Every structure is written in C-alpha cells, then in structure tokens.
C-alpha cells in the first residue's frame, strides 16, 4: 500500500502558501515572444549595482572552488563600522528573508503567538507557520500598521512582533513619534523585528522630523532587532544578502541556528564594496525620487488612485479590472505585480524604474484605458 505522505507532514506546514515572486523577464519572453520588456514587479534597482561591487565579484572568480568565510568576518566588521555597532551585534543571511525566518525559529513555536499587520510582508506569516506558531494578523489602518492595535493584540502567548517601515507591499510609513510611542510600551520579553528593507528610499521621501533610524534605539531596547537588505538600494538582489542588527545575545542565538556558509563569497565581497560606494546608493535614491514623481503625477492626471508610498514602488488602484489590465500590460511587455495574494485584488504594485521604463508602463496603461 502506497504511503500517504500528506499524513506525515506537520499540520501547520500544509497550510503554508509559498511566497510568490514577480514574473521573470525570461518567462514572459517564452510566453509571448517579446524582445523589449520592462520589469517593474520586484522592487529591483533599475540602475543595477555598483561597478565596484561587480569588479569585486570578478576578482573573486578564481577562488570559486573555495568555501566562503563561514563567519563572514570581513563583512560583519565592515557593517559594524557602517552602523556604529560591534561586530557581534551583526548577523548576515541569505537575503533578509532568511534572517526573518531564523528569528521565528529561535523565539517561537507551537502554542506561541506572532503579531504582524494586515497587508504586511508575506514572509512574516510564512515564518510563523513554519515553526507552528499562531499568527495574529492585526487589521491595517489606511493600508499601514495600526501600532496601537498591535499593542492591544499582545497576550501572554506573544513571543514576536514583525513590523516594517516602510511597509511592503503598500509603501506606508509610521513616524518617529508613532514608533517611539509603540516600542516604549512593548513588554521587554517580546522580540520586535523592525524591517527596514526600504530605509534608504524612505529617508529621501520624508521630512526629517518623520523619519528615523532603527539603530538609534537598539541600546535602549535590547528586545529590538533591525532587518536590512542589499537587494534594493544596493542592487544586489540576485546575490541574496541581508543583515540583522541587535544585542549580541540575540544575534548569537540567530547564528546558532543559521546554516553553515549561508552567505556565498561573492555576496560577502560585493556587499563590502557596495557599502563603500555610497555615491551609487545616493544616485539610486535620486532616480527613485524622480521616478516616483513621474509616475504619481501621471496617475493624478489620469485620475487613478494609488497608495502614497515612501518605498521604491507604488500600489495603483485599478478596481475590478486590475487582473485584466495586468494581463494587458504583460502583452505590452510590462511586468508589474498583482496583489491578490495580499488581499488587495484591486491593486497592481509598480516598482519605480528608469524614466524610460516608467514611460513604457505609463504609455501602455494609457493605451489600455483608452481602448476600454
């Protein structure tokens, strides 16, 4: 008699809906045979990556047969100097996704609760389910975090809270004042993960009084962890490299459960050189700010509503025809991101590209709307 493997799988694993990435260019080329394609689906850096980082990878190719530094010593030293912490307060991961999951593995399990926001990053509930914990999704307000409601959701079973600033996929942001009111009320035995994947973009789109750097709060709140990535402003998405900051004890536990050699050598070296090229990051942020204005001005002219964003993307409200329009955009060679899996079926998320890429999207959208 054949084994029913589904009966062997842990119940909480069965309910996991895997993360759905943006459609790759190669897939659309195979489907429709298009040569000219604009991908605005995955919040990637339209400028690519720092030339210093690319050259650093080339220089490492001869040692491709060697294992990477399992401790990522040089990268952690460089990151520590960059953020003003000690190296034992830094963990690196295979993208920030891995680190977000590792936190759940360290602190949560069956009978525990993990709090996150409605319309929050899909990895938060997935990480929660992987360890068998109970996810507590707090309803959003204006597509963003309701920090007061998240505080109210805390129980004796709460072990972990995930929050993102700016939030993905909505691009919403909570202010320094809101953050300080929130973190000061979280019990010290609950770990808070502040996901700052889009920090560089937000800093250029917000007033100084509104923005803040999570690192500034680590000394005061030892239960706080900061998650960041090299995939966005630094343009190293294909290398999968992220990092986490916190007090040395918690970071030590995260390092206990991570896989050996979890960050490859090319990613480690590229990240170090990318950090040294802040001029590239500043140019990427500048291009994003101009591109955000280009797209939102056009949407305003078309009288199409969208969620105000301080990331490198914007969610466009196309109502009940969102999926139909998404398909028409694909046929026009433009890849954006449907958000039905986030419970936002009327929205398409559009990453900010170069001015030419943004124009391709806008021209295609205008033509689609004109034909309706």
N, C-alpha and C positions, 0 to 999 in steps of 0.2 A: 504493500500500500504506500502511495506517494506521501511524502512528508508535507504537511501544510505549514510552510514556513511562516505564514502570516500569524499562526497561533504561537510562534516562538518569539515574535517581535514584541518589544515592550509597548504597552498600550499607548503611552504618550508619544512614541515615535510614529505610530500610524497616523496620527492627526497632523503631522508636520507638513506644511505646504512649502516646498523648496523655494528659495529665493529665485525670482525670475529676472535675469539680466536683460539689458537692452539688446535689441536685434543687432547682430554684427553686420558690417558692410558686405562681407563675403556672402552671407546668406541671402541678402536682398539681390545681390548681383546674380546669384544662381537662380533665384525665383523669377526675376523679371528681365534679366539680361541687360541691366542698365550699366553704363560706364561711369557717368557722373552722379555721384551720390554724396549727399550731405548728412552726416550723422550728428544729430543733436538729441541723443537719447540717454547718454550715460554720464553726464556732467563731467566730461573729459576736458582737458586743457586744449583749446584749439591751436595754441602755439607749439604744441609738442612738449619737449623737455629741454632743459638747459644743455647747451653744447658741451659744457664742462662735464656734466654727468654722462653724456653719450660717449665722450672721449675716454672717460674713466672706465667705462664698460669695455671699450675696445682694448684698453691697456691690460685688462684682466683676462682676456680670452685665452692666452697661452696657458693659464693655470686652470682651465676648465675641468681638468681631471681631479682637482683637489677639492676636498670638503671645505665648506665655508667655516669661518670662525663661529663656533657654536655659541659663544657668548656675545658675539657682535661687539667686542670690546671697543674698537676704534669708533664705531658709530655711536655707541652709548656715551662714550666720552665726549664726542662732538655734540651730541644732542644735549647733554648735561650742561655744557658751556653755553649752548644756544639759548636754553630756557632758564639758566641760572640755578640749577639744582645739582645734587650729587648724582654720580652715575648709577648708584644703587637705587635711585628713585625712578629709573627708566627701564621699561621693558619694550622690546621690539617684536613685531609679529608679521605674519603673512597677510598683510593688509590689516587695517584696524578691525576688520570683521573677526579675525581670529582672536584678537585680544578681547573683544566684546563677549565672545563665547567663553573664553577662558575665565573671565570674571564670574560668569554664571556657574561654571564648573567648580570654582573654588568656594563660592559662598551660598549656592542654592541647591536644593534637591527636593525630593518628594516631601509634601506637607509644608513647604515654604512658598512664599508669595513674592512675585517680582512685579513692580509697578512700572508702567510706561504709558505713553499718551496715545490716544487715537490718532491716526494718521502719522504715527511715528515710523522710524526706520524699520523695515521688515525683519532685520536681523535680531531685534530685541525680542519679539515673541518667539522666533525660531530658537534662539539661545536658551530661552526659558523652557521651551518644550523639550529640548534635547536633554536637559537634566531632570525632567519630570516635575519641575516646579509648576505652580499655578500662576498664570499671567493675569494681572489685574490691569485692564485697559481703561484708562480714565478718559471720559469724553473731552474732546478738544473744545476750545472757545476760539471762534474766528480762525479756524484751521490750525491753531497753535496750542501750545501747552497751557493747561489751566493749572498753574502751580499750587494754588490754594486747594483745589480739588484733589490734587495728587497728595498733598499733605494729609487731607481728610481721609484718604484711602489707606493710610498706614495702619496696620494692625500688629498684633504680637507675632504674626507669622511673616511679616515683611522682612526680607533679607537684603533686597537690592532694588535700586531705582535707576532706570535709564532715562536720561533726558538729553536732548540735542539742541544746540544753539549755534548757528541757525538749524532749523529742522529740515530734514529731508523726508518726504518729497515736497513739502509745502513752502519752504523758504521763509517761514515765520521766525520771529526773534523775540526773546524776552529781555528786558532791560537790566542794567546793573542793579537798579533798585529792587526790581522784582526778584532777581536772583538772590540778592543778599537777604531779603525777607524770607525766601524759601529755605536756603541752606542753613540759616541760623535756627530753624525750627525742626530740622530733621534730626531724630534721635541719633546719637553718636555710634550706636551699634548697627546702623543700617548704612550699607555702602551706596554711595551715589556716584554714578558714572556720568560725567559731563562730556558729551560727544561734540568735539569742536572741529569736525572734518572740514567745515567751510569757513573757518575763522578768518582766514586771510581776506576773503571776499567781503565778509560782513564788515570788517574794520573800515573798508573804503566806502561803504554804502550807508553807514550810520553816523550819527553825531557822536562826538567824543563822550558826552555825558551818558549816552545809552550803552555804548559798547564796553566790554570788559574782557580781561584775560583770565581764564580759569586758574592758571598757575599762581596767580596772586593770592589765592585762597587755600592753597594746599597746606601751608604751615598752620593756619588757624583750624582747618578741618581735616584731621587725619583719616576720616572715613571717605574722603573725596578722591576720585580718580579722574584723570583727564585723558580722553582718547583723541588722537590726531592721526592724520594720514599724509602720505606723499603722493596720493593718487590724483589729487585735484589741482591746487595751485602749482604744485611742483611738477606735474605732468608725468609721473612715474607709474601710472595705473597698471600697465602690463607686468611690472616687476613685483607687484603685491607687497608693499612695505608700509607699515604703520607703526605707531608707537604709543605707549601709555605712560603717564606720569602719576606718581602718588608717593605715599610714605613708603619707606624702604621695606617695612614688614609685609605690607600687602603686595608690593612688587615682587618680593621674594617668593610668596606663595604662588603668584602667577607664573614665575619662572620654574617653579617645581612641576607644574602640570603641562607646560608647553612641550611640544615635540622637539627632539634634538635637531639642530640645523634647520629650524623653522623658517629662517630668512636666508635666501641664497646669497652667494658672494657678490653677484652683480648688483643686486638690490642694495646690499650694505654699502658698497663703494659708491654707487650712483647717488644714494641718499646723502652721503657725506659731502660729495661735491655739489649736489643740488643746494644744500644748506649754505654753502659758500657763495652761491650765485643768487643773492637776494635781488639783484637788478632784474634777473629774469622773472622772479616772482612779482616784483612791482609792475613789470610790463604786462604780465598776465592779468593782474588785478585791474590795471588801467584799461586793457582791452575789454575785460568783462564789464566794467562800469559803462563804457561807451556802448557796448553791445546791448546791455540791459536797457539803456535809454532808447536805443534804436528799435528794439522790439516792443517795449511798452508804449512808446509814442505811437507806433503803428497800430497797436491794439486799441489804444484810445481813439485814434482816428476812425477805426473800423467799428467802434462802439462794442468791442468784445471785452467782457470782464475777465479778470485774472486775479490771482492772489499775489499781493505785494510781497516781493522776495528780496532778501539780502544775501542770497547764495549766488551760484553761477547758473541759475535756471529759473524758470517761471512757469507756473501752472495756469494754463489757459482754459477758460470755461467755454466749452463748445456744446453744452447741453446734451440732449439725447442723441445727437448726431456725431458725438465725439469719436466713436469707434469707426463709423463710416468715413469720417474725414481723415482719421488716421490711415485708413487703407488707401484713400485717395492721395494722401501725402506720400505714402510709400511708392505708389505708382508714378509719382512725380519725382522720385529719387530723394525724398526727405524722410529720415528716420527720426521720430520723436518717441516719447514714452507714454503709452496708455496707462492709466492708474486705476483700472477696475479692481485689481488685486488689493488695492489700498482702501476700497470702498469709496472711490472717487471716480465713478464711471463717466461723469460728465467732463472730466478734465484730461488734457494732454499736457505732460510736462516737457518743456522745451529747454534744452541746455543752451547757454549763450555761446555762440561760435564767433568766428571772424565776421567782419562786416559783410563779406561776400556770402558766407554761409547763412547768416541771418537774413540777408536779402533773398536768398534762394527759398528759404522757408516762408517768408512773408509773401513773396510773389506767388508761390504755389498756393498758399492759403487764400489769398485774394482771388485767384483764378477759380478755386473750388467754390468759394462763396458766391462768386459772380454767376457760376453755372447753375446754382440751385434755384 
